[in-house]
Amino acid sequence: MQSLSRGLARALLPVLGISFAAVACGSDAEDDGGLIVGNNDDDGLQSGTGSSGTGSGSGSGVDQDLDGREPNGQCRALSLAEGCSGSVFEGEAAALDLLLVFDESGSMSTKVDEGTGATRIDIVRGALDSFLRAEESAGIGIGLSYFGHMPLKETSCDPKDYRNLAVPFGVLPDHAEEVISALEAQQPTGETPTGAAIRAACDLAVEHRKEAKSAFTSILLVTDGEPKAPATPDCSPTLKDAIQAAQTCYEETGLLTYVLGVGPSLTNLNKIAEAGGTGSAYLADLDNQDQVLDAFRRIRISAQIPCDFEIVRSTTSEPLNYDDSTVAYVDTACTYSGFARVEDVDACAKGGLGYFFDNPDDPKRIELCPEACSEVRSRGQQLFYSLGCPLDVDIIK
């Protein structure tokens, strides 16, 4: 992967996650593809130009309705409090690399549409094609590995046998064609050694993160069933083993494992996602390809929202009252939700959905409590914060 092309692609990323730009109080609002944050002008109108286009929204201070959208489709405006002297920071997309770990087991050939003959793998391929080619995915790095492709009775439970990338990492959208072509060339064949595949993927992702210096590398497990290999005597994958593999990867490397489950009765895959640090699996009904595509989109958004981040300060020389600060997120329904501030990470166990500063007197970083992190990654579309001024959002209790 050429560093120049990667840098150029990511310079053009749409605003989806976090990489902060400061807006001092008294400035125009920033439009972030729907979220508008800024000061109220005298007439209550807010407008601005962001990295994803232009937009406007009317606001009337703290009494405005923050749920839903304006007639133009933008999320309703979120305004700074009267007389605020702090700053507001909006999120932009963080660089993201996803290693797709794709299930090629025989059950992926199950028909879901007798009329067209479409199978599970057909539906997932179609959704993945749309995901990879979507404008919102531009700049994301994608690599591909398989499991379940070995013949019946010859399945391996050795992670070393899954440590070859079927398609090396490359940047979207240019890389989409190679990934889709590779998937189309594969036919569902074997059994489901999920734990071995996750362990191999963890090694591959760690190597890539080190080589590419990619801070937000994650694993995306795409599968239609529980781990098993009943036809192979010396390989006995289990759900427990897959959970352990995801947990070990997360605890030892910090890599997140997302799970996209397709097919019936896949609620146990939530346990793999939970162990991998992503809360719950994204489950989709294969009779509806749009649901699968929506799951891919939600994974993309979730993976780009970090749970701790460096504070970017405004150029104002006025002192900030850090007690008057807000950390919040907006979901896909344009509903704003804020987190309460707690003293430190130890207080998270008591407060649950909260955030804390690394140094209360002179903070350099903000960190979300684990439960707040899971909340944002499962429901959030964008995370943002203000320093020195409260924003009018409902605080989650």
N, C-alpha and C positions, 0 to 999 in steps of 0.2 A: 504494500500500500504506500503510495507516494505521500510524503508528509505535506507537500504543497497542495495537492488536490484535496487531501483531507481537511486541511486548514481552510481552504476556500469553501468547501461544502459546508463546513460548520459555521463559517461566517454568515452563511445564508439561512441558518436554522430558523424555523418559526419559533414563537414564544410558547413553550409548553411546560418547562420545569423551572430550574433555578440557576441563575448567574446574574447577580444583582446590578441594577443601574439605579443611581440615586436621583430623586426629584425633591428639591428643597421646597419647603412651604412657600407659597406665593408663586410657584411656577405653574405652567400649564399642566393639565393632566396628561398621563400616559395612557394610551390605548394598547391593551395587550390581548388583541383578538377577542375582546368581549369585556374584560375587566378594565374599568377606568378608575384611577386613583389620583386625587389631586385636590386643590383648593376650590371652594365655591367662589365663583366670580359674583359681583354684585347682583347680577340677574339670575344667578343660580345655574348658569349653563356651564358645562364642562366639555372640553374638546381637546383633541391632541392627535399626534401622529406617532405610532409605535412601529416596531419592527415588522409587524404583520399587516400594516395598512393604516387607514384613518378611521375615526369613529367619534361619536359624540353621545352624551347622555345627560338628561336633566337631573339635577339634584337639589334638594332643599335642606341640606344640613342633616342634623341628627335624627329628624323625624321621618326621613325618607324610607320607603319600602325597599328592602334589600333583596327580597326574593323575586325571582322571575326575570324577565327580559324587557327591554325597551321595545317599542314598535319596530325599530330597525334591526332587531335581533341581538343587539349588544346586551350584556349583563347590566343591570341597573347600576348606576354610578355609586361608588363608595367615596365619601368625602372626608377630608381632614376636619377636626374639630375647630370651632371658632377660636382664633387667637393662637393657633398652634405654632410653636417655634421649632418643631422637630423636623424630621425628614421621613419620606415614604420611599420604600424600595420595592420595585416590582421585579418579578422573576422573568428570566429568559431561559431558553433551553440549555440544559447542561449536556455536554458531550456524552453520548451513550453508545455502548457496544453491546449487542445481544448475540450470544451463542445459542442458536437453535439446536435442540437435541430432539431429533424427530423419530417417532415410533414407526418402524416399518414392519411391524408384526402382522401376521396373517389376518387378524381380526379387522384391520384397517380396510380390507377388501369387502366388508359387509355392505350389502346394498341398503340404501336409505330411500331410494325412489325407484319403484318397480317400473314406472313409466319411462323414465330416462335412463335407467340403469346406473345412476350415480351412486358411488360408494362413499364411505366415510372419508377416505383419502382424497377423493375428488372434491368434496365439499371443502376440506381443509386447504387443499392446494389453491382452490379458487379464492378463498378468503385471504390466504397468505399472499397470493399474487396481488390482490388489491391493496393489502397492507404495505407491501414492499414498494409499490409504485405510487402510493399516496404522497401528495405534496408535503403533508405533515411529517412524513418519515424521512425527508431529505436530510442527509448528514448523519444518519444513524449508521453505525458499523454493524455488519451482519456476517456471521460465520455459520457453517452448517456441519453437523455431525449426525450419524444415524445409529440406531440400535434396533434389534429385532429383524435384521436383514439376513441373519445366518439361517441355513436350512434347518428344518425340524430335526430334532435329535442331535443337532450339532451346535446348540447354543452355548456360548461361553459366558461364565460369570467372572472372568478375569478383566478388570478395568483396562489392562494394557491392550486388549484386543479392540478397544473403542477409542483409542487415543490418536486416530487419524482424522483430520478434518476432510470431509467430503468436498467442501468448498471453503477455501481460506477466507479470512475476513476481508471485506471490502466495503466501500461507502455507498449508500443509496443516494440517488436512484440508479446510478450507473451499474451497480452490482446486482440489481434485482433480476435481470435476465439470466445471469449465470446460476443464481440460487434456484429460480423456478425451473430452469432446464434440468438441473440436477435432480430435483424432486420428481419431475415428470418421467425421468428415465428409470426411477425405482418402482418396483412392484412389491406389494406387501408379501412377506414370505414366512417369517419365523415366529419366535416366541418373544417374551418381554422381560429381559434382564435389567430392570430399571435402575437398581442400585449400582450395578457396575457401570452403567452409562452415565449416571450422575457423578460418580467418582472420577471417571475419565474426563468428563466435561469440566469438572472443577479444576483439574490439572491443566487442561487446555486453556481455560479462561484465565487462570493465574499467569500462565506463560504469556498470553496475549496482553494482559494488563501491564505486565512488566515491560514487554517489548514496545508496545504502542504508547506507554505512559498514559493509559486510559483510566481515569479515576472511577468511571461509572460503567464497569463491565459487569454484566449479569447473565445468568443462564435462563433460558426459556425452554422448559420441558413440554413437548407437545405429544400427548399420548391418548389412547382411547380405552385403556383398561388397566387393571391392577397388575403388579409384577407377578409373573409366573412363567414357568417353563416345564410343563408336565411331561413333555416327550423326551426331555434330556435328563438321564439319570444322575449325572454328576454336576448339575447346575440347578439350584433350588432358590430362585429369587423370591423374596417376600415383601410385603408392604412395610413391615418393620425394618427390613434392611434398607429399603429405599429412603425411609424417614431418617434413619441413622446417617446415611450418606449425605443427605441434604443438610442435616443439622451439623455434621462435622465440617462440611465445606463452609457453612455460614460462620460457625464459631471460630474456626482456625484461619480463615482467609477473609472474612467479611463479605464474600460474594453472595448475592441474593439468588435464590432459585424461584422463578415464577413457574406456575403450572397452568397450562391450558388443557383442560380435560374435555374430550369429545366422546359422544356415545352415551349409553344408559348407565345409571347407578355408579357414578364416579365420585360420590361425596367423600370417600376415603382419601382422595387425592388432596383434599384440604389439609390433611395431616402432613403431607410432603411439603406443601407450600408454607404451612406454619413453621415447620422445622427449618425451612430454607429462608425464613425471615420475611416472608411476604404475606403473612396473615391467612389467606385463603386462596384456593384455586379458582380459576375462571372456568366455569362450566358452561358448555354450550349445547343446544339441541341441534343435532346435525340435519334435522329436517328444515332448518332455517339458516342458510349460509350467512345472512346478515348478522345473526347472533354471534357466529364464530368471528366474523370480521370485527364486530363491536368488542369482543373479548380481546382481540389483538390490539385494538386502539386503546382500551383501558390499561392493558399491560404496558404499552408504550408510554402513556402519560404517567402511570404509577412509577415506572422505573426511572423516570427523569426527575422525580422530586426527591431530593436528599432530606435527611432528617437532622443534619447538623451543618452549619454553614458559617462562613466568615462574614462579619458585619462590615458593610461598606458605608463609610461615613460621608456625610455631606460636607461641603466646603464652609458652611456657616460657622462662625466663631462663637455663637451663643451656646451656653451650657445646656445640656440635655438632662431632663428629669427622667431617668430610666424607669421610674415607677409608672410613668405614663407612657407605656409602650404596648404594642399589640402584635401578636403573632396569630395569623388566621389563614384560612383557605377558602376557596370558592369551589363548589362542585359543579357537575355538568348541568344541574338544574339552575345554576346561578344563585345558589343559596350560600351565604357567607357564614362561617362558623369560626369563632375565636377560641384560643386556649388560655387558661389561667397560668400565671407565672408561679413557679414553685422555687424553693430555695436552691436545691441542687438535685443531682441524680438520685440521691438516697430518698428525697422527698417524693419522687415519682411514684413509689410504691403506695404512698398515702393519697397523693393527689390524682393519680391516674393520667387523665388527659391534660397535660401541662407542658410547659417549656421552662428552661432556665438559662441564665448567662454563665459563661465560664468564670467571669469575675464580676460580681454584682456592682462594684464601684467603678470599674473601668473595663467593660465587656469588650472582648474581641470576637467572640463567637456566640451563636445561639444554638441550643440543642433541644430537640423534642424528646419528651419522655417516650419510652417504647410504645405505650398504648396510643399516644398521640401520633406517633410515626405510622403505626398500622392504620389508624383512622384516615390519615391523609393519603396514604398509598392505596387504600381500598376505595376511597370515595372522592378524593380531591382532584381537581383539574389544575389548580395553581396554588402555590403557597406564597405568602407575602408577609411583610412586617413593617411596622412604623417604630421609630424611636422618638421619645420625648413628647408624643401626643397620642392619645387614645383614638382608635377608630370605632365607629358605631357598629359593632357586630355583636351578635349574641354569643356569650361565652358558654362553651359546653361544660355542663356540670358533671 
